[in-house]
Amino acid sequence: MKLLLIEDDKQNRNFLYKAFSEQGYTVDTAADGQQGLLLSTCEEYDIIILDRMLPKLDGLQVLSALRATGKMTPVLILSALDKVDDRVTGLKAGGDDYLVKPFAFSELAIRAENLIKRQVAHPPLNTILRLANLQVDYANHKAEVAGQVLSLQPKEFKLLRFLLEHQGKLVTRTLLFEAVWEYHFDPGTNVIDVHIARLRKKLQQFDAGVHIETIRGVGYRLAKEQNYAD
């Protein structure tokens, strides 16, 4: 099982990393909301443990942005805010459970296990992203345009999915390097440009009704063609 732990307190993060690893989980960690949102939207996890008070983006902002992409990964919120209104706010934002600090790890572990079991018993039905004539089923790793299968290389598929998850929004080159190629630096190559050019060609060939706009010096945006009729 794969777990994402988003926690800014280094001592707590290290403790929970070790404890969940000993329980057999594969654990990824993030020390701030921005890094946590990037990982949670680019990777697949069985559960996310999310601290509410985080630098850069707070936990509720991370959660709202995650749900806005259509991802329904179970999220267990950790917080020192213990009022009923605080718990209700966290659950309304899309949290699946809320545990107040300080807590016993045994309770956290069983809550996480129960959320995963619930997700397995009732898997999310919607794993499909759509825009104009384009449809991407990321659960089955399939892209189609008006029913025709779009043949994509693995990196092309991952790139298209990421753009589609952020349709209509600017996606920077830095985000693409991290999300698609897992580079945390600019390698100084034109690898993004090459893959964008290939994607554009395939989308145009199949008349997908979408285009990848270049924002010079910054990144890209996937949007409907102006003449596309719903």
N, C-alpha and C positions, 0 to 999 in steps of 0.2 A: 504494500500500500504506500502511496506517495502523499506526503503532507507538506504544505507550505506554512511556515511559521513567520508571521510578520510581527516583530517585536523590537522596539528600539533599545530597551534596557539590556545591555550586554550580558549581565549576570543571569538574568531570567532567560535570555535567548540561549545561552550556552547550556543552562540547566535543562531546559525543555528539549533542546536538540539531543542532548545525551539521553534523556529519559525516554523520548519517543523512539530514538534509534535502538535502544535496548529492547523496546517493545516490538521491533521488527519493521518499523517504518523507514522508508527512504525520505529524508527530511531536507528540504531546501529552506533557506532562511533569507529574510530581508530585514534591514535595519531601519527603513523608513517607508512611508506610504507610497512614495513615487516608485521605488524599486519593487515594493510589494505588488502594486498595480500592474507593473510591467510583467512580472513573473506570472501573476494570476491570470492574465489575459493571453499570455503566449504559451503557457504550458498547461498540461492536464494534471489535475490533482484529485485525490479522493476526498480530501478535506483541507480547509484553510483555517488555521488558528490566527485570529486577528486581534491585536491590541487596539484599543479604541483611541488612545491618545498617542499620536505619532508625529514626527517632524515631516515637513514638506507637504504631505497630505494626511489629514487625520483618518482614523479608521472608518468613519461613516462615509467620508468622501470616497475612499477606496471601495467600499462596499457598494455604494450607489453606482459608481462608474463600472464596476464589475458586472452588476446586474443589468446595466444599460446595454452591455454587449451581448446579452442573452445567455451568459454563463450562469448555470445554476449549481455550481459546486457548493457543497455544504460549507457554511461559514460559522464558526464558533467564536463569538466575541469575548475577549477578556477585558475587564475594566475595573478600575477602583471606584467608578461612579456607581453607587449602589441604590439610588432612589428608584422607585417604581417607574417614574417618568423616564429615567435614563434607560432602563431596561426595555421599556415599551418603544422608545425612539430607536434603539438598536435593532429590535425585531422588525419594526416597521420599515427600516431602511433595507431589509432583506436578509438580516441575520437569521440563522436557524436555531441558535441557542445563545445564551448569555450567561457568563460565569463571572462572579464578582471576585476581585482580588482582596485579600490573599485567599488562595484556594489550596486544596490538597491535590497532588498530582493524580492520585488514584481516582478522584472524582472527574478531573479533566479527561483522563484516559477513557473512562467508561462512557462519558458523554460523547467524546469523539467517535468511539467505536459504534455507539448507537446511531449517530448521524450517518455514518458510512453504511451501516446495515439498512437504514431507512432508504438511503439513496439507491442501493442495490435492489431493494425490493420494489421501489417505484422510480425507475430511471427516467430522466427527463426525455420528453417526447420530441422536443424541438432541437435538433442538431443541424438545422439547415439555415444558411444565410442566403438572402436574396437581394438583388438589385437589378431593375429592368428585366432583361432576358437571362441574366446570369443567376445561377444557383450553385451554391457550394454546400455539400453535405460533408462536414468535417469528421463526423463519426465513421463514415464509410469511405473517407478519403476520395471523394468523387466531385468533379466539377462539370456542370452542364450548361449549355446555352440553348434555350428553347428545345430541350430534350436531347440535344446532341452532346455526346461526351467530349469534353475538352481534355486533350492529352497534355498533361503537365508533368514536368520533372519535379522531384520532391521539393526543391527550393522554390520553384515557381508556384507550386501549390501553397506552400507556407506563406510566401509573399502575398499571393492573391487573397488568402484567407485573412491575413493581418490587415490588408487594405480594406477588405470588405467589412471586417469587424469595426473599422473606424471610418466607414463610408461617410463622405461629405466633410471629413475633418482632415486637417493638415497632419501628415505623418512625417516626422523629420528623418533625415538619413541616419542620425544617431540611433533612433528607435528601431529602424529597420536593421541596422547592423546588429543590435543587441537581440532583437526578437527573432530574426530569420537566420542569421549567421552566428549568433552567440558571441560576437566580438564586442568587447567593452572598450574598444578604441577604433579609430579610423585607420584601416589597413593601407590607405592610400592607393586603392585600386578602383577600377570602374565596374566592379562586380555588380553593384546595384543597377547601374545604368544598362548593363547588358541584359539583366533579367527583366527589367522594366520594359526594354525594347521588345524582348521576346513575348512578354505578356500582352503588350499593346497589339502586336501583330496578330496573335491568336484571337484576341477579343474582337478585333476589327474583322478578321476573316470570317468569324461566325456571327457577326452582327449582334453582339451582346447588348448593345444599347447603352454601354457605359464607356467612359474614357478615363485614363490616368493622366491627370493634369500635373505638369511639372511646376513647382514653385522654386524658381531659380535660386540656387545657393542654399536652399533650406530643406526641401523634401518634395512630397507628392500628395495628391488628393484623388481618391476614387469617387466619381460621381456619375449620374445619368447623363447621357447625351442630351443636349438642349432640345433636340427635335424628337426625343422619345416620348411617345404618348402612352400613358398608363392605361 
